[in-house]
Amino acid sequence: MAKQKTAYVCTDCGADYPRWQGQCSECKAWNTIAEVRLGSTPSRGAVRTGFAGLTESKVQTLSEVDLQQVPRFSSTFSELDRVLGGGIVPGSAILIGGSPGAGKSTLLLQTMCKLSETMPALYVTGEESLQQVAMRAQRLNLPTNKLRMLAETSVEVITQLADQEKPKIMVIDSIQVMHLADIQSAPGSVSQVRETAAYLTRYAKQNNVAIFMVGHVTKDGSLAGPKVLEHCIDCSIILDGDSDSRYRTLRGTKNRFGAVNELGVFAMMGDGMKEVKNPSAIFLSRGEEHGSGSVVLTVWEGTRPLLVEIQALVDSSQLSNPRRVAVGTEQNRLALLLAVLHRHGGLMLGDQDVFVNVVGGVKVTETGSDLALLLAIVSSYRDQLLPRDMIVFGEVGLSGEIRPVPNGGDRINEAAKHGFKRAIVPIANVPKNPPAGMQVQGVKNIAEALELL
């Protein structure tokens, strides 16, 4: 006889508890722990097998594993292929998230309509009607005569119809509205999202079908649902973009088939999502009037360099506690660098408000932006213009030293392609043969960097 299993799960972060309690000890939220039914547990004789796609359990040595590479196929978008690690892997489960209106459904609909011309494709919609999807495809002028559509939220029915259609690629829009009949909780609950994602992932691997799952995000931008959702899938990507900007960034946060933190850039146009072949040109759209506190840095995103402009504003504070505001970079890192600048650079900014902004809406998280951030702050404090044709990168240590960053030569070459003539970099990143017309100056510490201004 099957037994009903229950658990107490936090609806915000997905943490499990043996009994109810008022506050979640993981995310510190109050009154978010609810009792959920995990469905019927099979009897002792029934065992769940084949989770990773194998129908028969077999022990073998590592040398006996077949290393034949599964050929990828293109998604028809080179930027999406870049984020996925070079294309779509058959049998992979891919989770794509993003805020409402970011363009998740539009991007996937364009991809599926184009791929349906060369392979069987199935688009499953659980939030929109078939008429709504058809109207969007007509507005975007997409080929619609071969894409198979299905409006369904039952995972069992979807997989049964997929066995008949035998698609090579399938879209589930979205995973939060899907449900399994064995689980009594409502669609979108922790148990439903966890089990439906595991069911679809198992189906993808057993039938060699690539499945895209659309996921909702919370107010802080992270994927909604339990963390196990991101663990069971193969690739997790986030489509991000401000509501007042037409540009969208697609970033990979997990990828079993390629590099993580790979970045793809799209533009939301009237006829759908368009690829941006040269993202550096967007982030370097500088104004005609050149002011102090602005410098260009080279950041490394996944497998390619990007040129980004960073701006700083230092102003006398009227408050007892001066403000430290960072947009596009870490605020704690800003406070750390200001302390290093005071100790080893001789500049005391304790009575100044410091504002930092990364132009273009891109988020810079790597430590290679430290030196550029400091020089922008010093430029604004001294009201001193920095050359427009200069790029800066380097990591700053707590003792004031300038540490090298990976891929320094590629960063310099990318800047030279865009017409930059001067570079201030860590001395260990100075190339033996710099690009023609490029003056590369290496620095060891903050004092040497400030002397070059």
Helices and strands as residue ranges (DSSP letters): E 3-10, E 16-17, E 33-41, G 62-64, H 78-84, E 93-98, H 104-115, E 121-125, H 130-139, E 148-151, H 155-165, E 169-173, G 175-177, H 190-207, E 210-215, H 228-232, E 235-240, E 247-255, E 263-269, E 272-275, H 279-283, E 294-301, E 304-316, E 324-327, H 331-345, E 352-358, G 367-369, H 370-382, E 390-392, E 395-396, E 402-403, H 408-417, E 422-426, G 427-429, E 439-443, H 446-451
